[in-house]
Amino acid sequence: IQPTASNARSLATGTLRVAVRDLPPHHRTAHPSGLLVTTTARTAVDVAAGLRLPEALITLDSAARLALRERFGSHRLREHYTNPRSLAYAQSALVEAVEHAATQFTRTALRAQVAMADPRRETALESYSFGEFTLAGLPRPELQARITTPSGDVYPDFLWREQMVIGEADGLLKYTSAGSLRA
């Protein structure tokens, strides 16, 4: 490893490039076991680095959702889905962590991905689907938009209001019977 700056080192071998930077103290936290680990936001940004958008959003969305849960509790989560300040809060630690990514190239790519991170995508499949929609050039759907029906309110995963299309990204694990699948 050869120094490239006072706080940076890098190594390139074949297709692998490793850049080492000092970890800011606020990117570390104590695990209940006593081990010192990286924060959720820092870990999510490091995992997302170099991934395609669909895969990166799985981690980034999960970190954003966890930030909302930690701040407001899971029982009140849905009411924060329509609050722009809550959504900005969910992204804020990710945005800050990106600025400490190893290289300028990585920071640039991660900024675009973090700008799309959204806690309203509640499962890995929803995050992955949204990433693929984006790469395919589809219009951006509304997420978890409230729709009032005679049977009660529903919150589809994706809503393209103008096209009158609802998208649901559910795996078979959500459905415990054929009746629940039909419903």
URMOBEL-V697136 format. One line per field, one symbol per residue. burial: b if it has 16 or more other C-alpha atoms within 10 Angstrom, else e. Layout:
burial->???
//
This chain:
burial->eeeeeeeebeeeeeeeeeebbeeeeebeeeeeeeeeebbbbbbbbbebbeeebbbbbbbbbbbbbbbbbeeeeeeebeeebeeeebbebbbbbbbebbbbbbeeebbebbbebbebbbbbbbbbbbbbbbbbebeeeeeebebbbeeeeeeeeeebbbbbeeeeeeeebeeeeeeeeeeeeee
//
